[in-house]
Amino acid sequence: MEPQKKLLNSVDSCVDEALCGLVRANGGLSLLKGHRVVLRSDLSRLKGKVGLLSGGGSGHEPAHGGYVGAGMLSGAVAGGVFASPPPASILAAILCLHNAGVSGVLLIVKNYTGDRLNFGLAAEQARNHGVTVDMVVVADDCAFDRPSKAGRRGLCGTILIHKLAGALAEEGCSLDKIVSTLTEVVRGIGTLGVSLSPCSVPGCLPTFDLPPGDMELGLGIHGEPGVKRSKVVSADEVVKTMIEHMTNPESQSHLTLKPGDSVVLCVNNLGALSCLEMAVVTRAALIYLESLGMKIARVMSGSFMTSLEMAGVSLTLMRSSQEILRLFDMKTSAPAWPHVSNVHVSERNYETSSETSKAGSLDTVHPEGPLSAVMRSALAKVCAILLEKQDELNSLDRACGDGDCGNTHAQAAKAIQSWLQNHVVPGCPGQLLSILARLVQEKMGGSSGALYSLFLTAAAGHMTDSGGDAASWAGALHAGTQAMRRYGGADPGDRTMLDALCPAAEELMKVSTVPPGGHMAVLQAAVERAAAGADSTRDLTARAGRSSYIAAERLTLPDPGAVAVAAIFKAVYETLQGQK
């Protein structure tokens, strides 16, 4: 096994280069020359106030350098990746603040042996230089039922302490006042993490093995194994398990919470979860906490204390009071602190009523007509065919897109099937096309949903209340096709669904000139032209849609959208044939 690939210049220089990038990108920060220390660039503003220092190993970005700024840390000391910073750098940072005129220095330290030793040594050395120094150790880990002598680990709750300490220091509170306040607050903070993958220190193999489909509960931010391994379940179940573990009164590490308690929730990305997953987890945490009777006062969701590229999340809960929330809401210039709303999360109405007119409702009842039965049969056949072709369309789409063409058509088919089960098919074709347009717009999603809805909306506008003859249908399809070309920007020959749709619509326009009884022959020819058009896309160069970004030599299969259109025409033809 080879070490994980990372976008770095070298293993040896990555920490220094990362600190340089952070500082150069943020005008309020500076580097202490000769040390891996990030400082506020306006140290003169700290005169007479308490200076705040924190730090730890690198690899947890944006912690801790990202929390340096007015209203938060005065400085942060970085070690190597997952390595405690050296005492000499910590001492240099303390003396730098002392020389800036601070009244004292508070060290905020995560409860890891290396951090406690190195920050503790630097504190003792600083006292020998006449500096007033104190230390607050954060131990918020809720993983272990029976913690070892080393105690609970310091995790993401540390950044909440950074924020409260920064607010107190900004107000000019004394060192003793800040220490006593934070010591009390720390008792009301709990954190627990879960991961779907390990992480790897640059140049090294992963910190532990985790088989596909497994997750690790209670792991540390340095990739230390957790307390429980299980199969991956839904986000709702994972969150429920995490909060139950964190608040289990039988555990010596539990966080005591009761219904009615006000809490701050921090949903922390451990490195590699997508923003989509983070939002889902955040929703799950809010809903479950509220089901327990908790009042969520504030919520922050994002990457705050990571473990390199670990695909996981941690939840931090902090019991809050009006005073804690006042300090939490105070402004800071620290670049990594998020813009957190000061509105109580559990008390606000987060939904806005839609003003969509009831006339556009999918539940509006329309009278049946002579064509209702055949239109229902045709729709049922189309839906069945699209569901049958779901895997085939996905496979075709993987070669030229994101592999979900079959899924989006299946979503539309299922939505139409559900609607058919509970509604009468209107006798007016225009009304049915309008209903289908709204269905695919709401349920199909993506550009396909927009294109089909556009097609059906334009087609509906060309079907009069009495329109149901072949010529009206042909005119409606032609109008829909023209709307797709006008707004979608594609034309026949661009390797899109239009390569099947346009030839078929063109063929159907011939119904107005054929003798009585010749309509089915025209429809059959349209079906054949749609199939031929779809097949021709395998030899076309994509000039529109997502396929246009793929190298032409990789596009050797038919366009999935065109294949779907051809299948729809065939399904309609077979339905009408069966009605004869």
C-alpha positions in Angstrom: 0.0 0.0 0.0 1.3 3.5 -0.9 0.7 6.7 1.1 -2.3 8.7 0.1 -1.7 11.3 -2.6 -1.9 14.9 -1.3 -1.6 18.2 -3.1 1.6 19.3 -1.5 5.1 20.4 -2.5 6.9 18.3 0.1 6.2 16.5 3.4 8.8 18.5 5.2 7.6 22.0 4.2 3.9 21.5 4.2 3.2 23.0 7.6 5.3 26.1 7.0 3.8 26.7 3.6 0.3 26.2 4.9 0.9 28.8 7.7 2.4 31.2 5.1 -0.7 30.8 2.9 -3.0 31.4 5.8 -1.2 34.6 7.0 -0.7 36.1 3.5 -4.4 35.6 2.7 -5.5 37.4 5.9 -4.4 40.9 6.6 -5.1 40.7 10.3 -2.5 37.9 10.8 1.3 37.8 10.9 4.0 35.1 11.5 6.5 35.2 14.3 9.8 34.9 12.5 11.7 31.7 13.2 8.7 30.0 14.7 5.4 28.4 13.6 3.4 31.0 15.4 0.5 32.9 14.0 -0.2 36.3 15.7 -2.6 39.1 15.4 -1.0 41.8 13.3 -2.3 44.5 15.7 -0.7 43.4 18.9 -0.5 47.0 20.1 -4.3 46.8 20.7 -3.8 44.1 23.3 -2.0 46.5 25.8 -3.6 46.1 29.3 -5.7 43.1 28.2 -5.3 39.4 28.7 -3.5 37.7 25.8 -4.8 34.4 24.6 -2.7 31.6 23.2 -3.6 28.1 21.9 -2.3 25.6 19.5 -1.4 22.1 18.8 -0.4 19.8 16.0 -1.1 20.8 12.4 -3.5 18.8 10.3 -6.6 20.2 12.2 -7.0 23.3 10.0 -8.5 25.8 10.3 -7.6 25.2 14.0 -5.8 26.9 15.5 -4.4 29.7 13.3 -7.7 30.4 11.8 -9.1 31.5 15.2 -6.5 34.3 15.7 -8.0 37.7 15.5 -9.8 40.4 17.5 -12.4 38.8 19.7 -10.6 35.4 19.7 -7.0 34.3 20.1 -4.0 36.6 20.2 -1.8 33.9 18.8 -1.6 30.2 17.9 1.4 27.9 18.0 1.6 25.1 15.4 3.5 21.8 15.7 4.2 19.4 12.9 1.3 17.3 11.6 -0.4 15.7 14.6 2.6 16.7 16.8 2.5 19.0 19.8 4.3 22.4 19.2 7.8 22.7 20.8 8.0 24.6 24.2 10.5 27.1 22.6 7.9 28.3 20.1 5.2 28.5 22.8 7.5 30.5 25.0 8.5 32.8 22.2 4.8 33.5 21.6 4.1 34.2 25.3 7.0 36.6 25.5 5.9 38.3 22.3 2.5 39.0 23.9 4.2 40.0 27.1 6.3 42.5 25.3 3.2 43.9 23.6 1.9 44.9 27.0 -0.7 42.3 27.9 -1.7 42.1 31.5 -1.3 38.3 31.5 -1.4 35.3 29.2 -3.9 32.5 29.1 -3.0 29.2 27.5 -6.0 27.2 26.1 -4.8 23.7 25.8 -6.5 20.5 24.5 -6.1 17.6 26.9 -3.4 15.6 25.2 -0.3 14.6 27.1 2.1 16.3 24.6 0.2 19.5 24.6 -0.1 19.7 28.4 3.6 19.0 28.8 4.9 21.4 26.2 2.5 24.3 27.1 3.1 23.6 30.8 6.9 23.7 30.4 6.6 27.0 28.4 4.3 28.4 31.1 6.8 27.6 33.9 9.6 29.2 31.8 7.5 32.3 31.2 6.9 32.7 34.9 10.6 32.7 35.4 10.7 35.7 33.0 8.1 37.5 35.1 5.1 36.8 33.0 1.7 36.2 34.6 0.5 33.0 32.9 -2.4 30.6 33.5 -3.8 27.6 31.7 -7.2 26.2 30.9 -7.3 22.5 29.7 -10.2 21.5 27.5 -11.3 17.9 27.9 -14.7 17.5 26.1 -14.5 14.0 24.6 -17.6 11.9 25.5 -16.3 8.7 23.8 -15.1 6.6 26.8 -17.4 5.3 29.5 -14.4 4.9 31.8 -11.7 7.3 30.8 -8.1 6.3 31.5 -5.9 8.3 33.9 -5.0 10.6 31.0 -8.6 11.8 31.1 -11.0 12.9 28.3 -9.4 14.2 25.1 -9.7 17.8 23.9 -11.7 18.1 20.8 -13.8 20.6 18.8 -15.3 22.1 22.0 -11.9 23.9 22.3 -12.9 26.4 19.6 -16.0 27.4 21.6 -13.7 28.1 24.5 -11.5 30.2 22.2 -14.6 32.3 21.3 -15.8 32.9 24.8 -12.3 33.6 26.1 -11.8 36.1 23.3 -15.0 37.9 24.1 -14.1 38.2 27.8 -10.5 39.4 27.0 -11.9 42.0 24.6 -14.1 43.3 27.3 -11.0 43.8 29.6 -11.8 41.0 32.1 -9.0 39.9 34.4 -7.0 36.7 33.9 -8.6 35.2 37.0 -12.1 36.1 35.9 -11.5 34.5 32.5 -10.1 31.3 33.9 -12.9 30.9 36.4 -15.6 31.5 33.8 -14.0 29.1 31.2 -13.4 26.4 33.8 -17.1 26.4 34.6 -18.1 26.4 30.9 -15.8 23.5 30.0 -17.9 21.3 32.3 -20.9 21.9 30.1 -19.3 20.9 26.8 -19.3 17.5 25.2 -18.0 16.2 21.8 -18.2 12.9 20.0 -16.9 12.0 16.5 -17.7 9.3 13.9 -15.8 8.5 10.8 -16.3 6.6 7.6 -12.6 6.5 6.7 -9.2 7.0 8.4 -6.9 9.8 7.6 -3.2 9.7 6.7 -0.3 12.0 7.8 1.6 13.2 4.7 4.0 10.6 3.5 2.5 7.9 5.8 0.0 5.1 5.5 -3.6 5.6 6.9 -3.7 5.8 10.7 -6.0 2.8 10.9 -7.8 0.4 8.7 -11.6 0.7 8.2 -13.3 -1.7 5.8 -15.7 -0.3 3.3 -19.2 0.0 4.7 -17.9 0.3 8.3 -17.8 3.4 10.6 -15.9 4.2 13.7 -17.6 5.9 16.7 -15.6 7.9 19.2 -12.3 8.3 17.4 -9.8 11.0 18.2 -8.7 13.9 15.9 -5.3 12.3 15.3 -6.9 9.2 13.9 -6.9 7.2 17.1 -9.3 4.3 16.9 -12.7 4.8 18.6 -14.8 2.9 21.0 -17.1 1.1 18.7 -17.1 -0.1 15.1 -20.3 -0.8 13.2 -21.9 -0.8 9.7 -22.7 2.5 8.2 -26.4 3.4 8.7 -28.5 6.4 7.8 -27.5 9.9 8.9 -30.5 10.1 11.2 -29.5 6.8 12.9 -25.8 7.9 13.2 -26.8 11.2 14.9 -29.2 9.4 17.3 -26.5 7.0 18.3 -24.0 9.8 18.8 -26.2 11.9 21.0 -27.4 8.9 23.0 -23.8 8.0 23.6 -22.8 11.5 24.6 -25.7 11.9 27.1 -25.7 8.4 28.5 -25.7 8.9 32.3 -24.0 5.6 32.9 -20.9 6.9 31.2 -18.4 8.9 33.3 -17.7 11.1 30.2 -21.3 12.0 29.5 -22.7 15.5 29.1 -25.6 16.1 31.4 -28.6 17.5 29.5 -32.3 17.7 30.4 -35.4 18.8 28.6 -35.6 22.5 28.4 -31.8 23.0 28.4 -30.5 25.7 26.0 -27.5 24.5 23.9 -25.1 25.6 21.2 -24.7 22.9 18.6 -21.5 22.6 16.5 -21.5 20.2 13.6 -17.8 19.8 12.6 -16.6 18.3 9.4 -13.5 16.1 10.2 -12.2 16.8 6.7 -13.8 15.1 3.8 -17.6 15.1 4.1 -19.4 17.0 1.4 -21.3 20.1 2.2 -24.5 18.1 1.2 -23.7 15.4 3.8 -23.0 18.1 6.4 -26.3 19.8 5.9 -28.1 16.5 6.2 -26.3 15.7 9.5 -27.0 19.2 10.8 -30.8 18.7 10.1 -30.7 15.3 11.8 -29.0 16.7 14.9 -31.4 19.6 15.2 -34.5 17.4 14.9 -33.2 14.8 17.3 -32.2 17.3 19.9 -35.5 19.0 19.7 -37.3 15.7 20.1 -35.5 15.4 23.4 -36.8 18.7 24.5 -33.6 20.7 24.0 -33.7 24.3 22.9 -31.0 24.9 20.3 -29.9 28.5 20.7 -27.2 28.6 18.1 -25.9 26.3 15.5 -22.6 26.3 13.5 -21.9 23.8 10.7 -18.7 23.5 8.8 -15.0 22.6 9.1 -13.7 23.9 12.4 -11.3 21.2 13.7 -10.4 18.6 11.1 -8.3 15.5 10.9 -6.8 16.0 7.5 -8.9 14.1 4.9 -10.9 12.0 7.3 -14.5 11.5 6.1 -16.3 12.0 9.3 -18.1 14.4 11.5 -18.2 15.4 15.2 -21.0 16.9 17.2 -20.3 19.3 20.0 -22.9 20.5 22.5 -22.4 23.3 24.9 -24.9 24.2 27.6 -25.7 27.9 27.2 -27.1 30.7 29.3 -27.9 34.3 28.3 -24.4 35.4 29.4 -22.7 32.6 27.4 -24.8 33.5 24.3 -23.9 37.2 24.7 -20.2 36.3 24.7 -20.7 33.8 21.8 -22.4 36.5 19.7 -19.7 39.1 20.1 -17.9 40.1 16.9 -14.5 38.6 15.9 -12.1 39.2 13.0 -10.8 35.6 13.2 -10.9 34.3 9.6 -12.2 30.8 10.4 -15.0 31.8 12.7 -18.3 31.4 10.8 -21.1 34.0 10.5 -23.5 32.6 13.1 -27.0 34.0 13.3 -27.9 35.3 16.7 -31.6 34.1 16.3 -32.6 31.2 18.5 -32.7 28.2 16.1 -35.5 26.4 17.9 -37.8 29.4 18.2 -37.8 30.7 14.6 -40.2 29.7 11.8 -37.9 28.6 9.1 -40.5 28.0 6.3 -42.1 30.7 4.1 -45.5 30.0 2.7 -45.7 29.7 -1.1 -47.9 32.1 -2.9 -48.5 29.7 -5.8 -52.1 30.0 -6.9 -54.4 27.1 -6.2 -55.4 27.1 -9.9 -52.0 25.6 -10.6 -52.4 22.8 -8.1 -51.8 19.2 -9.2 -54.9 18.3 -7.3 -57.3 20.4 -9.3 -60.1 18.1 -10.6 -60.8 18.1 -14.4 -63.6 16.4 -16.2 -62.9 13.2 -18.2 -63.4 13.0 -21.9 -63.2 10.6 -24.8 -59.4 10.6 -24.9 -59.0 10.1 -21.1 -58.7 6.3 -21.2 -56.2 6.1 -24.1 -54.1 8.9 -22.6 -54.0 7.1 -19.3 -52.9 3.9 -21.1 -50.2 5.7 -23.0 -48.8 7.3 -19.9 -48.8 4.0 -18.0 -46.9 2.4 -20.9 -44.4 5.3 -21.0 -43.8 5.1 -17.3 -43.3 1.3 -17.4 -40.8 1.6 -20.2 -38.7 4.3 -18.5 -38.5 2.3 -15.3 -37.5 -0.7 -17.3 -34.7 1.3 -19.0 -33.4 2.9 -15.8 -30.2 0.9 -15.6 -29.6 1.1 -19.3 -29.9 4.9 -19.3 -27.7 5.3 -16.2 -25.0 3.1 -17.9 -25.1 5.3 -21.1 -25.0 8.4 -19.0 -21.9 7.3 -17.1 -20.0 7.5 -20.4 -20.9 11.2 -21.0 -22.3 12.7 -17.7 -22.9 11.9 -14.1 -24.6 8.6 -14.6 -28.1 9.6 -13.3 -30.1 9.9 -16.5 -32.0 6.7 -15.8 -32.7 7.8 -12.2 -34.1 11.2 -13.2 -36.4 9.6 -15.8 -37.4 7.0 -13.2 -38.3 9.8 -10.8 -40.5 11.3 -13.3 -42.1 8.0 -14.1 -42.9 7.2 -10.5 -44.3 10.7 -10.0 -46.7 10.2 -12.9 -47.6 6.7 -11.7 -48.5 8.1 -8.3 -50.5 10.9 -9.8 -52.4 8.4 -12.1 -53.4 6.3 -9.0 -55.2 9.2 -7.4 -56.5 11.4 -10.2 -58.8 11.4 -13.2 -57.1 12.0 -16.5 -58.7 15.2 -17.9 -60.3 14.9 -21.3 -58.6 18.0 -22.5 -55.1 17.1 -23.7 -53.8 20.6 -23.0 -54.8 20.3 -19.3 -53.0 16.9 -19.1 -49.9 18.3 -20.7 -49.9 21.2 -18.2 -50.2 18.8 -15.3 -47.3 16.6 -16.6 -45.2 19.8 -17.0 -45.7 20.6 -13.4 -45.0 17.0 -12.3 -41.7 16.7 -14.1 -40.7 20.2 -13.0 -41.2 19.3 -9.4 -40.1 15.7 -9.3 -37.6 15.1 -12.1 -35.0 17.7 -11.3 -31.9 18.7 -13.1 -31.7 20.0 -16.7 -33.8 17.1 -17.9 -36.7 18.1 -15.7 -36.5 21.7 -16.9 -36.3 20.6 -20.6 -39.2 18.2 -20.4 -41.3 20.8 -18.5 -40.5 23.4 -21.0 -41.5 21.1 -23.8 -44.8 20.1 -22.2 -45.7 23.7 -21.2 -45.2 24.9 -24.7 -47.1 22.0 -26.2 -50.0 22.5 -23.8 -50.3 26.1 -25.0 -51.0 24.8 -28.5 -53.8 22.3 -27.5 -57.2 23.9 -27.4 -60.0 22.5 -25.2 -61.4 20.6 -28.2 -58.0 19.7 -29.6 -57.4 16.0 -29.7 -57.0 15.2 -33.3 -53.7 14.1 -34.8 -52.9 17.4 -36.4 -53.3 19.2 -33.0 -51.0 16.7 -31.3 -48.4 17.2 -34.1 -48.5 20.9 -33.8 -48.2 20.7 -30.0 -45.1 18.5 -30.3 -43.6 20.8 -32.9 -44.2 23.8 -30.6 -42.6 22.0 -27.6 -39.6 21.1 -29.7 -39.1 24.6 -30.8 -39.3 25.9 -27.2 -36.6 23.4 -26.2 -34.3 24.6 -29.0 -35.0 28.3 -28.2 -34.3 28.1 -24.5 -32.0 25.1 -24.3 -29.6 26.4 -26.9 -29.2 23.0 -28.6 -30.1 22.0 -32.2 -30.3 18.7 -34.1 -26.8 17.4 -34.6 -25.5 18.5 -31.2 -25.8 15.0 -29.7 -28.8 15.7 -27.4 -32.3 14.4 -27.0 -33.3 16.7 -29.9 -31.6 14.3 -32.3 -34.4 11.9 -31.6 -37.2 14.4 -30.9 -36.8 16.8 -33.9 -36.9 14.1 -36.6 -40.0 12.5 -35.0 -41.8 15.9 -34.6 -41.0 16.8 -38.2 -42.4 13.5 -39.4 -45.6 13.9 -37.4 -46.3 17.2 -39.1 -47.2 15.1 -42.2 -50.4 13.9 -40.5 -52.3 17.0 -41.9 -51.7 15.8 -45.5 -52.3 12.0 -45.2 -55.6 10.4 -46.2 -58.0 9.1 -43.5 -56.6 6.1 -41.7 -53.0 7.0 -42.5 -52.1 8.6 -39.1 -50.7 5.4 -37.6 -48.3 5.0 -40.5 -47.0 8.5 -39.9 -46.6 7.8 -36.2 -44.8 4.6 -37.0 -42.4 6.5 -39.3 -41.9 9.0 -36.5 -41.0 6.3 -34.1 -38.5 4.9 -36.6 -36.9 8.3 -37.2 -36.7 8.9 -33.4 -34.9 5.5 -33.0 -32.6 6.3 -35.9 -31.9 9.8 -34.5 -31.0 8.3 -31.1 -28.6 5.8 -32.7 -27.0 8.4 -34.8 -25.8 10.3 -31.7 -23.0 7.7 -31.2 -21.3 9.2 -34.2 -21.9 12.9 -33.4 -19.7 15.4 -31.7 -21.4 16.8 -28.6 -21.8 20.6 -28.8 -24.4 21.1 -26.0 -25.1 19.7 -22.6 -22.8 18.0 -20.2 -21.4 15.7 -22.9 -19.8 18.7 -24.6 -17.1 18.7 -21.9 -16.1 15.1 -22.7 -13.5 14.3 -25.2 -15.1 13.2 -28.5 -13.1 9.9 -28.7 -14.7 8.8 -25.4 -18.3 9.3 -26.6 -19.0 6.1 -28.5 -22.4 5.2 -27.2 -25.8 6.8 -28.0 -26.9 9.8 -26.0 -29.1 8.6 -23.1 -31.6 11.5 -23.4 -32.2 10.7 -27.1 -32.6 7.0 -26.3 -35.2 7.9 -23.7 -37.1 10.0 -26.2 -37.1 7.2 -28.7 -38.4 4.8 -26.0 -41.3 7.3 -25.2 -42.4 7.5 -28.8 -42.3 3.7 -29.2 -44.4 3.3 -26.0 -47.0 5.7 -27.3 -47.2 4.0 -30.6 -47.5 0.5 -29.1 -50.4 1.8 -26.9 -52.3 3.2 -29.8 -51.7 0.1 -31.8 -53.2 -1.9 -29.0 -56.3 0.3 -29.0 -57.1 -0.5 -32.7 
